[in-house]
Amino acid sequence: MKTKKPSEMSIEELLKMQKTIKTTIKILVILAILLLIIIVIVFLEKGLLSLMAFPFSMAFLIINSNLLKEIQQEIAIRNLE
């Protein structure tokens, strides 16, 4: 299923998508913090530097943040009209 562009969505769809993305971002932030804590613990216990997984989790946060900005801009434009 291909996601519609924010300009093609109804205001209800935009609000629902905004809520979903905000929830997703909150969950990803919590998971990123947990991942960072686990990486530090593993580093301290075994001396392994396993920071490779952390950039991938940050990439998902950036992608979702950008999509949230687009949706918020579209909502703001529609509320002005």
C-alpha positions in Angstrom: 0.0 0.0 0.0 1.4 3.3 -1.0 1.0 6.2 1.4 -0.7 9.3 0.0 1.0 12.7 0.0 -0.2 15.0 2.8 -1.7 17.3 0.2 -3.9 14.5 -1.0 -5.3 13.5 2.4 -8.4 14.8 4.1 -8.1 16.7 7.3 -9.3 13.7 9.3 -6.7 11.5 7.7 -4.0 14.1 8.4 -5.0 14.3 12.1 -5.0 10.5 12.4 -1.6 10.2 10.7 -0.2 13.0 12.9 -1.3 11.2 16.1 0.1 7.9 14.8 3.5 9.4 13.9 3.7 11.2 17.3 3.1 7.9 19.1 5.6 6.2 16.8 8.3 8.9 17.5 7.7 8.6 21.3 8.2 4.8 21.1 11.3 5.1 19.0 12.8 7.6 21.4 12.2 5.3 24.3 13.7 2.4 22.3 16.7 4.5 21.3 17.4 5.4 24.9 17.1 1.7 26.0 19.4 0.7 23.1 22.0 3.3 24.2 21.8 2.0 27.8 22.3 -1.5 26.6 25.2 -0.5 24.4 26.9 1.2 27.4 26.3 -1.8 29.6 27.7 -4.2 27.0 30.7 -1.9 26.5 31.4 -1.7 30.2 31.1 -5.4 30.8 32.7 -7.0 27.7 34.5 -4.1 26.1 32.6 -4.5 22.8 31.8 -1.4 21.0 28.4 -2.2 19.4 27.3 1.3 18.3 26.3 0.1 14.9 22.7 -0.4 15.7 22.2 3.1 17.2 22.5 5.1 13.9 19.8 2.9 12.3 17.4 3.7 15.2 18.2 7.4 14.8 17.4 7.2 11.0 13.9 6.0 11.7 13.4 9.0 14.1 14.6 11.5 11.5 12.4 10.0 8.8 9.3 10.1 11.1 10.1 13.6 12.3 10.3 14.9 8.7 7.0 13.3 7.8 5.4 14.8 10.9 6.6 18.2 9.9 5.1 17.8 6.5 1.7 16.8 8.0 1.7 19.6 10.5 2.5 22.1 7.7 -0.4 20.8 5.6 -2.8 21.0 8.6 -1.7 24.6 9.2 -2.3 25.5 5.6 -5.7 24.0 5.6 -6.7 25.7 8.8 -5.8 29.1 7.3 -8.0 28.5 4.3 
